[in-house]
Amino acid sequence: MSEANQNHTALQRHIFGTDGVRGVANVEPMTVETAMRLGRAVAYLFHRRTHRGKVVIGKDTRLSGYMFEQAIAAGICSMGADVLLCGPLPTPGIAFITSSMRADAGVVISASHNPYQDNGIKIFASDGFKLPDAAEVRIEELLTTAELDAARPGAADIGRATRIDDARGRYIVFLKRSFPRLRSLDGIKIVIDCAHGAAYKVAPAVLEELGATVFALGDEPNGTNINDAVGALHPQAMCQAVVDLGAHVGIALDGDADRVIFADERGNIVDGDAIMALCARRLLGRGELQHNTLVATVMSNLGLEHSVRAAGGRLVRTHVGDRYVVEEMRRHGYNFGGEQSGHLIFLDHMTTGDGIIAALQVLAQMLEAGRPLSELAQVMVKVPQVLVSVKVKQRRPLDELPEVQRLIRDAEQKLGQDGRVLVRYSGTEPKVRVMLEGLDESLITQIAQEIADSIVAVCGG
């Protein structure tokens, strides 16, 4: 099975990547000037003629979030729309507030799992779903034309900015409702790593209110420590804490809490693929997995496909990015999907990846089965997988690199039906990612490095 050169380029975007606009704070495109123009474009694009526009803004805990929050709010108000400020709140929390308060759009200021020096801007439509490519292309057009200036309102019609003081409480209540009403977490010890990010208050509060004994890590943000050796990308401290404290499970979120990685009671990492396998099989057993289909990306392990098929389901793959998973789910009426990285989308509960909702679904399954996560995770056996990520100076089209294509063809021939080859540029970083799966781990490691080295040789590193 071969999947090479996967890049989503249906519509050309310049500042939007696979998950909004992202970059180093105070360097284009992540500058105050661009943020203000984006705010103006959002207010203009989503304005409804029947009422005054209303846009929700939330952020994570990065130092630069303050300036971007004010800049975007200023741009929105300058176009005659009102702003509702939520402060630090997980990305899915902003999606929820946007929909529940019937706002015209929602804006999240976050660079997710990236270090504090970076920041980003993500936009949700009024229904709480991320924007499609076409809408992002339209926003970029507005940034470079005089259309916004022509629509600038007079002084009497400038918008106002107000703070939603109970945004966190609203979201906590919503999260608790996603947990089975007749169950509680009494007697369950949980280590929760909040990555010093947007969920540093929400996540521990939800688990405690449901009855768990909670040991919180990464819950003291200072503006510069978000994702710093903590969270979903650095779960080692969480894993060790599970062992040291005798916890039943560990939960590690990333900076904006839209992804989650678990540790079982032995301190072993359980990634998004294993969680998708056990959740999909649970839904299949209940007859609740729509069309018996799980949606994942090309990065998910072959073992996930085997596990779902063995339970009577099927796996559909998309391009990398949780937004593409959601688009596929909405297009065909599927209700569960996600990514190996821990973005898990339960459309019966939430419009986007939500690490806390995913954690609650896994905890519910542990309670129902009366079994530890280490046993539940055995429903999936991984095929050896190697991922090599290297920085590149240029993003030359991969199909125009003959030596790279030769290496890919040779790898496909060697691996046959027992493996996969995937080579793609990152949508959020100046990197190329080479992923191989196959039965011989030493072989696929060698091949992946050869392909990566070949790309660096022609694209610079």
Secondary structure, DSSP 8 states (H G I E B T S, - for coil): ----S----SS--SSEETTEEEEETTBTTBSHHHHHHHHHHHHHHT--TTS--EEEEEE-S-TTHHHHHHHHHHHHHHTT-EEEEEEE--HHHHHHHHHHTT-SEEEEE--TTS-TTEEEEEEEETTS-B--HHHHHHHHHHHTSSHHHHT---GGG---EEE-TTHHHHHHHHHHHTS-TT---TT-EEEEE-TTSTTTTHHHHHHHHTT-EEEEES----SS-TTSS-STT-THHHHHHHHHHT-SEEEEE-TTSS-EEEE-TTS-EE-HHHHHHHHHHHHHHHT-SGGGEEEEETTS-HHHHHHHHHTT-EEEEE-SSHHHHHHHHHHHT--EEE-TTS-EEETTT-SS--HHHHHHHHHHHHHHHT--HHHHGGG-----EEEEEEE-S----GGG-HHHHHHHHHHHHHHGGG-EEEEEE-SSSSEEEEEEE-S-HHHHHHHHHHHHHHHHHHH--
